[in-house]
Amino acid sequence: MPFIANTDADRDAMLAAVGLERIEDLFRDVPEQHRYATLDLPEPLSELEVLREVSALADENDHLGELASFLGAGAYRHFVPSVVDFLAGRSEFYSAYTPYQPEVSQGTLQAIFEYQSMVAALTGMDAANASHYDGATATAEAVIMALNSATGNRSGGKGPRKRVVLSPALNPQYREVVHTYTQGMGLDIVGGDLIDHDFHT
């Protein structure tokens, strides 16, 4: 994340605005015995030096850059192309949430329409949803939509469905969001345990 440190003048101006003389005055309510007089920290490093040191520490671990992983649950080899940062800075991609004022959000709506059209064409499905905040939210919404689609007349008169089967390899955080979204619905959510297998590499 880009960061520009505050100058001495910036700090003095902020202290003056809150009526203080020193930064230490911000902590005067903390008893002395609970403060650290000095911190045992090494000398400061440049950004490049920190990057090299952290990279050297990380290289001591086994990682997905060298090994294959079949754990699932979000543990896989990630690669984010450089163009992603550029696209994320475009105003129509600031948020995946559908705008409430279509007359001033044509770019966003057009992007969502194109995305849904492409996904529907790739998957062969009649419809493809968008406008979810993240994968966990989308998973929970998919569970609720599936339940709603399988109840009443659409289920052949079998009554409401109450059992949800989730893949054992689903990201545990996604699973927690599903539980949060569906609490109070009386559902039986199964498939939560990973397959009994030694995944050690």
C-alpha positions in Angstrom: 0.0 0.0 0.0 1.5 3.4 -0.9 2.5 5.3 2.3 4.0 8.8 2.9 5.2 9.3 6.4 4.1 12.4 8.4 6.6 15.2 8.6 7.5 16.9 11.8 5.3 19.9 10.8 2.4 17.5 10.2 2.8 16.0 13.7 3.1 19.4 15.3 0.0 20.6 13.6 -2.0 17.5 14.7 -0.8 17.8 18.3 -1.7 21.5 18.3 -5.2 20.6 17.0 -5.9 18.4 20.0 -4.1 20.6 22.5 -1.1 18.5 23.2 2.6 19.1 23.1 4.1 15.7 22.7 3.0 12.4 21.2 3.7 10.8 24.6 0.9 12.9 26.1 -1.6 10.7 24.1 -0.7 7.8 26.5 -0.7 9.7 29.8 -3.8 7.7 30.9 -1.8 4.5 30.7 0.0 3.7 34.0 3.7 3.9 33.9 4.2 0.3 34.9 2.3 -0.8 31.8 4.4 1.2 29.4 7.5 0.2 27.5 10.2 2.7 28.2 12.2 1.4 25.3 11.6 -1.3 22.7 14.4 -3.8 21.8 14.2 -3.3 18.1 16.9 -3.5 15.5 18.1 -0.6 13.4 15.6 0.5 10.8 15.9 -1.0 7.3 15.0 0.3 3.9 12.1 -1.2 1.9 14.5 -3.3 -0.2 16.3 -4.6 2.8 13.1 -5.6 4.5 11.9 -7.3 1.4 15.1 -9.3 1.1 15.0 -10.3 4.8 11.4 -11.4 4.7 11.8 -13.2 1.5 14.8 -15.1 2.9 12.7 -16.1 6.0 9.8 -17.2 3.8 12.1 -19.3 1.6 12.9 -21.5 4.7 9.3 -22.8 4.5 7.9 -25.3 2.0 5.5 -23.3 -0.2 3.3 -23.6 -3.2 5.8 -22.1 -5.4 7.8 -25.3 -5.2 5.2 -27.9 -4.2 1.8 -29.1 -5.4 -1.1 -28.9 -2.9 -4.3 -30.8 -3.0 -5.7 -29.5 0.3 -8.3 -27.3 -1.2 -10.0 -24.9 1.3 -8.4 -21.9 -0.3 -4.8 -23.3 0.0 -3.6 -23.3 -3.6 -1.1 -21.5 -5.8 -2.2 -17.9 -6.2 -1.1 -15.6 -8.9 -2.4 -12.1 -9.3 -1.5 -10.5 -12.7 -0.2 -6.9 -12.6 -3.2 -5.7 -14.6 -5.5 -6.5 -11.7 -4.2 -3.5 -9.7 -5.0 -1.3 -12.7 -8.5 -2.7 -13.2 -9.3 -2.5 -9.5 -8.6 1.2 -9.7 -11.2 1.7 -12.3 -14.3 3.4 -10.9 -16.7 0.8 -12.3 -14.8 -1.9 -10.4 -14.6 -0.1 -7.0 -17.3 -2.4 -5.6 -19.1 -5.5 -6.9 -22.3 -4.2 -5.3 -25.1 -3.3 -7.7 -25.5 0.5 -7.7 -28.9 1.9 -6.7 -28.8 4.7 -9.3 -28.5 3.1 -12.7 -28.7 6.5 -14.4 -25.2 7.4 -13.0 -23.7 3.9 -13.0 -23.9 2.8 -16.6 -20.2 1.7 -16.6 -20.6 -0.6 -13.6 -23.9 -2.1 -14.9 -22.4 -2.6 -18.4 -19.4 -4.4 -16.8 -21.6 -6.6 -14.7 -23.8 -7.4 -17.7 -20.8 -8.4 -19.8 -19.4 -10.5 -17.0 -22.7 -12.4 -16.4 -23.1 -13.0 -20.1 -19.6 -14.5 -20.5 -20.0 -16.7 -17.4 -23.4 -17.9 -18.6 -21.9 -18.7 -22.0 -18.9 -20.5 -20.5 -21.0 -22.6 -18.1 -24.0 -23.2 -20.3 -26.3 -22.1 -17.5 -29.4 -20.0 -18.1 -28.3 -17.3 -15.7 -25.2 -16.2 -13.8 -25.3 -14.0 -10.8 -22.9 -11.1 -9.9 -22.8 -8.2 -7.5 -21.6 -10.2 -4.4 -19.0 -8.8 -2.1 -16.8 -11.9 -2.0 -16.7 -15.7 -2.5 -18.0 -16.4 1.0 -21.1 -14.3 0.5 -21.7 -15.7 -2.9 -21.5 -19.3 -1.4 -24.1 -18.4 1.3 -26.4 -16.7 -1.3 -26.1 -19.8 -3.5 -27.1 -22.1 -0.6 -30.2 -19.9 0.1 -31.1 -19.6 -3.6 -30.8 -23.4 -4.0 -33.1 -24.0 -1.0 -35.7 -21.5 -2.3 -35.6 -23.1 -5.7 -36.2 -26.5 -4.3 -39.2 -25.7 -2.1 -42.9 -25.6 -2.7 -44.2 -26.3 -6.2 -40.7 -26.3 -7.6 -39.8 -29.3 -5.6 -42.7 -31.4 -6.8 -44.7 -30.9 -3.6 -42.0 -32.6 -1.5 -41.9 -29.7 1.0 -39.0 -27.5 2.0 -35.5 -28.9 1.8 -33.5 -28.8 5.0 -30.2 -30.5 4.2 -27.3 -28.8 2.6 -24.2 -30.7 1.4 -20.9 -28.7 1.3 -17.7 -30.0 -0.2 -15.2 -31.1 2.4 -12.6 -29.0 0.6 -14.6 -25.8 0.9 -12.7 -22.9 2.5 -13.5 -23.1 6.3 -14.1 -19.3 6.3 -16.7 -19.8 3.6 -18.3 -22.5 5.6 -18.6 -20.2 8.7 -20.3 -17.6 6.6 -22.8 -20.1 5.3 -23.6 -21.1 8.9 -24.0 -17.4 9.8 -26.3 -16.7 6.9 -28.5 -19.7 7.5 -28.7 -19.7 11.3 -32.3 -19.9 12.4 -33.4 -21.8 9.2 -33.2 -25.2 10.9 -30.8 -26.6 8.3 -28.7 -29.7 8.4 -25.4 -28.7 6.9 -23.3 -31.8 6.2 -19.9 -32.5 4.6 -17.9 -30.3 6.9 -15.1 -32.7 7.7 -12.1 -33.1 5.5 -11.4 -36.5 4.0 -9.4 -38.7 6.4 -6.1 -38.5 4.6 -2.5 -37.5 5.4 -1.9 -34.4 3.3 1.7 -33.9 4.6 4.1 -32.9 2.0 
